[in-house]
Amino acid sequence: MWPTRSKVIRFEPPRELAFRVKDNFTIWSYTLEPLADGGTRVAVRREAPEGLAPMSAKLQGVVMGGLDRFDEEILAGMHKTLERLKAEVEA
């Protein structure tokens, strides 16, 4: 874990929250979609529509085990976040 600087770029309660990480140019978003059974589908995304910051790409490639390995870790972390959120909501 490391600190980053972020700025909220979309906030549409109760549907979406998105923020851009200033340090690496990625956009993280959480969207909520009501389901017919009364539940809610939550999706998390990490996008880099403008590409990664050069320093971030270099660090991922050299320090963090390569881009593929880093992407796998990010995806695993996203799944864990959603699992924890589900557990909290259902508790």
C-alpha angles and dihedrals in degrees: 000000000000135000120262136180116239139177126204108239101173129027116169109159125239095009112048147012121183132172135181119225104224094203098060105013094240123142119219119196138181118198127187122204122186114232127215092245091059095261128114131235112218120197127187123197137184114198135173104195092166095039127253124301107266093242092049093051090049093049092048091051098044109024105026101051100268134303096282093050092047091050090051090052092048091050092048090050091050091053091048091050091052092047091052092046090051091050092050094048093047094046 
